[in-house]
Amino acid sequence: MHKTPTFESRLIQTKTRFSNGFSLIELVIVISIVGVILSMGVSSLNSWSKRQRVSNSAGEIVQLLFVGRSEAIRKSSNHLIFFDTDLSGSPLLSEDGSTLLAALLIEDTNGNYLPDSGEHRMSIPFSDLTGISWGRSQANELVPTEGGTLMGDPFSGTSVENTAQEVNSAGNFRHPTDSSTVQSWVLLAPDGTPRAFHPSASTTVADVGTGDGAVYLNDGERDHAIVMTSLGSVHGFRWDASAGLWK
């Protein structure tokens, strides 16, 4: 005898069919959740990548300063380091003029304190600093000195701090005779100490204790500082926005 399905049996059959797959609404919800998770992951990856770029750029500059100091001692010769511009204020270029440079290390073999053709060079191409800018974007102060002598920016706490000259310079290094002038280059002497220098100054190369300085980099959200002390050691700092200080 044929039995007509009851409402309850039809409901059970319907539930059984849907238990074997997803409804359209469920599928839309799952896709939406996955999309949110993926977008969060991409955002985190982009943020991490940006942090890495400025950290890596700061690391390249630290390495260049270390190499310059080591080579000056090993070869017992002056080495010159320039950041962003040369002595005339023009952009740094490779020896053949084809590549824009962010930083340049030169062995001053002929002793004229100028970059000359044929002198041994090491450089950081400007392309390595893609997305990175010179100077500070978040920090409202220079790296302070500790005890006024050992570590920090030589212009910290002076009338030069936050002036257009200081803010626009890729490096904060001293002039050999003018304490109010900011330079973006420094000399590394055969004893490994940095010295303030300028070929046209009345004192071309200043004494020990004059070559301390700092270089600042930022990605628009984070500031890094590389500080060279008057004795030639190199230290890296990062601006902690929440604490409002360099660490």
C-alpha positions as CSV (number, residue, x, y, z in Angstrom):
1,M,0.0,0.0,0.0
2,H,1.4,3.4,-1.0
3,K,2.1,5.8,1.8
4,T,1.9,9.5,1.3
5,P,5.0,11.3,2.9
6,T,4.1,13.3,5.9
7,F,5.2,16.9,6.5
8,E,7.7,15.6,9.2
9,S,9.3,13.1,6.8
10,R,9.7,15.8,4.1
11,L,11.3,18.1,6.6
12,I,13.8,15.4,7.6
13,Q,14.6,14.7,3.9
14,T,15.2,18.5,3.3
15,K,17.5,18.8,6.3
16,T,19.4,15.8,5.1
17,R,20.0,17.3,1.7
18,F,21.2,20.6,3.0
19,S,23.5,18.9,5.6
20,N,25.5,17.5,2.7
21,G,26.5,21.0,1.3
22,F,26.3,24.8,1.8
23,S,23.4,27.0,1.1
24,L,24.0,30.1,-1.0
25,I,23.8,32.4,2.1
26,E,26.3,30.3,4.0
27,L,28.7,30.4,1.0
28,V,28.4,34.2,0.8
29,I,29.2,34.5,4.5
30,V,32.2,32.2,4.3
31,I,33.6,34.1,1.3
32,S,33.1,37.4,3.1
33,I,35.0,36.1,6.2
34,V,37.8,34.8,4.1
35,G,38.0,38.1,2.2
36,V,38.3,40.1,5.5
37,I,41.0,37.7,6.8
38,L,43.0,38.0,3.5
39,S,42.7,41.8,3.5
40,M,44.0,41.9,7.1
41,G,46.9,39.7,6.1
42,V,47.8,41.8,3.1
43,S,47.7,45.0,5.2
44,S,49.9,43.4,7.8
45,L,52.3,42.2,5.1
46,N,52.5,45.7,3.5
47,S,53.2,47.2,6.9
48,W,55.9,44.7,7.7
49,S,57.5,45.2,4.3
50,K,57.6,49.0,4.8
51,R,59.2,48.6,8.3
52,Q,61.8,46.3,6.7
53,R,62.7,48.7,4.0
54,V,63.6,51.5,6.4
55,S,65.4,49.1,8.7
56,N,67.4,47.6,5.8
57,S,68.3,51.1,4.5
58,A,69.6,52.1,7.9
59,G,71.5,48.9,8.0
60,E,73.2,49.7,4.7
61,I,74.4,53.0,6.0
62,V,75.7,51.5,9.2
63,Q,77.6,49.0,7.1
64,L,79.1,51.7,4.9
65,L,80.3,53.6,7.9
66,F,81.8,50.5,9.4
67,V,83.6,49.6,6.2
68,G,84.9,53.1,5.7
69,R,86.4,53.2,9.2
70,S,87.9,49.7,8.8
71,E,89.4,50.5,5.4
72,A,90.8,53.8,6.7
73,I,92.7,51.9,9.4
74,R,93.7,49.0,7.3
75,K,95.1,51.1,4.4
76,S,96.3,53.9,6.7
77,S,94.6,56.5,4.4
78,N,91.8,59.0,4.5
79,H,88.4,57.9,3.4
80,L,85.6,60.3,2.6
81,I,81.9,59.6,3.0
82,F,79.1,61.7,1.4
83,F,75.4,61.4,1.8
84,D,73.0,62.6,-0.9
85,T,75.1,65.5,-2.2
86,D,78.7,66.2,-3.1
87,L,80.8,69.2,-1.9
88,S,79.1,71.5,-4.4
89,G,75.6,70.5,-3.3
90,S,74.9,68.5,-6.4
91,P,73.3,65.1,-6.3
92,L,75.8,62.2,-5.8
93,L,76.5,60.3,-9.0
94,S,78.5,57.2,-9.9
95,E,81.9,57.7,-11.5
96,D,80.4,57.4,-15.0
97,G,77.5,59.7,-14.1
98,S,74.9,57.1,-15.0
99,T,73.6,56.2,-11.5
100,L,72.1,58.4,-8.8
101,L,73.6,57.6,-5.4
102,A,72.3,57.8,-1.8
103,A,75.8,57.5,-0.2
104,L,79.4,57.3,-1.5
105,L,82.6,56.1,0.2
106,I,85.9,57.1,-1.4
107,E,89.5,56.3,-0.6
108,D,91.3,59.7,-0.9
109,T,94.5,58.2,-2.4
110,N,95.9,61.5,-3.7
111,G,95.1,63.4,-0.5
112,N,93.2,66.3,-2.1
113,Y,90.0,65.7,-0.1
114,L,88.0,65.4,-3.3
115,P,86.3,62.5,-5.2
116,D,88.6,61.8,-8.1
117,S,88.4,59.4,-11.1
118,G,90.1,56.1,-10.4
119,E,89.9,56.3,-6.6
120,H,88.4,53.2,-5.0
121,R,84.7,53.6,-4.3
122,M,81.8,51.9,-2.5
123,S,78.3,53.2,-2.8
124,I,74.6,52.8,-2.0
125,P,72.4,53.4,-5.1
126,F,69.5,55.8,-4.5
127,S,67.2,53.0,-5.8
128,D,68.0,51.1,-2.6
129,L,66.1,53.8,-0.7
130,T,62.9,53.5,-2.7
131,G,60.0,54.7,-0.4
132,I,62.6,56.1,2.1
133,S,63.3,59.8,2.7
134,W,66.2,61.6,4.4
135,G,65.4,63.3,7.7
136,R,62.7,63.0,10.3
137,S,59.0,62.7,9.8
138,Q,57.8,61.9,13.4
139,A,60.6,62.8,15.8
140,N,60.5,66.4,17.0
141,E,64.1,66.4,18.3
142,L,67.5,65.2,17.3
143,V,69.2,62.2,19.0
144,P,70.3,63.8,22.3
145,T,73.9,63.6,23.5
146,E,74.8,61.6,26.6
147,G,76.8,63.7,28.9
148,G,77.4,66.1,26.0
149,T,80.3,64.1,24.7
150,L,79.9,60.4,23.8
151,M,76.8,59.8,21.8
152,G,74.2,61.8,19.9
153,D,73.7,64.4,17.2
154,P,76.3,67.2,17.5
155,F,73.6,69.8,16.8
156,S,71.2,68.5,19.5
157,G,70.2,71.3,21.8
158,T,71.9,74.0,19.7
159,S,70.4,76.9,17.7
160,V,71.0,74.9,14.5
161,E,68.5,72.2,15.5
162,N,65.3,72.3,13.5
163,T,66.5,75.0,11.2
164,A,65.9,74.6,7.4
165,Q,69.6,73.9,6.9
166,E,69.6,71.1,9.5
167,V,66.2,69.6,8.4
168,N,67.1,69.6,4.7
169,S,70.6,68.0,5.2
170,A,70.9,64.2,4.7
171,G,73.6,64.1,7.2
172,N,74.3,66.2,10.3
173,F,78.1,66.6,10.4
174,R,80.2,69.6,11.5
175,H,82.1,72.1,9.4
176,P,85.8,72.3,10.4
177,T,85.7,76.0,11.3
178,D,82.0,77.1,11.4
179,S,79.9,75.6,14.2
180,S,76.7,76.8,12.6
181,T,77.2,75.0,9.3
182,V,75.7,71.5,8.7
183,Q,77.5,69.2,6.2
184,S,76.4,65.9,4.8
185,W,79.9,64.4,4.6
186,V,82.7,63.4,6.9
187,L,86.3,62.2,6.7
188,L,87.6,59.0,8.3
189,A,91.2,59.3,9.3
190,P,93.8,56.5,9.3
191,D,93.4,56.2,13.1
192,G,89.7,55.4,12.6
193,T,88.3,58.6,14.0
194,P,85.9,60.8,12.0
195,R,87.0,64.4,11.3
196,A,85.1,67.4,10.1
197,F,86.6,68.5,6.8
198,H,86.1,70.9,3.9
199,P,88.7,71.5,1.1
200,S,88.0,75.2,1.0
201,A,88.1,75.9,4.7
202,S,91.0,77.6,6.4
203,T,91.5,74.4,8.4
204,T,90.9,71.7,5.9
205,V,90.7,68.8,8.4
206,A,89.8,69.4,12.1
207,D,91.1,67.6,15.1
208,V,89.9,64.4,16.8
209,G,86.5,65.0,18.4
210,T,85.0,67.0,15.5
211,G,83.6,64.2,13.3
212,D,80.7,63.0,15.3
213,G,77.4,63.2,13.4
214,A,74.1,61.6,12.5
215,V,72.1,60.5,9.5
216,Y,68.2,60.3,9.6
217,L,65.9,58.2,7.5
218,N,62.1,57.8,7.5
219,D,59.3,56.0,5.7
220,G,56.7,58.6,6.6
221,E,55.7,56.6,9.7
222,R,58.9,55.5,11.4
223,D,62.2,57.4,12.0
224,H,65.6,55.8,12.2
225,A,68.9,57.5,13.1
226,I,72.5,56.3,12.6
227,V,74.9,58.1,14.9
228,M,78.7,58.1,14.6
229,T,80.5,59.1,17.8
230,S,83.6,61.3,17.9
231,L,85.8,58.2,18.3
232,G,84.2,56.4,15.4
233,S,81.8,53.9,16.9
234,V,78.4,53.6,15.2
235,H,75.0,53.3,16.8
236,G,71.4,52.9,15.5
237,F,68.3,54.5,17.0
238,R,64.6,54.3,16.4
239,W,62.0,56.9,17.3
240,D,59.4,55.6,19.8
241,A,56.4,57.7,19.0
242,S,54.4,56.4,22.1
243,A,57.2,57.3,24.5
244,G,58.3,60.4,22.5
245,L,62.1,59.6,22.6
246,W,64.9,57.8,20.7
247,K,65.7,54.2,21.7
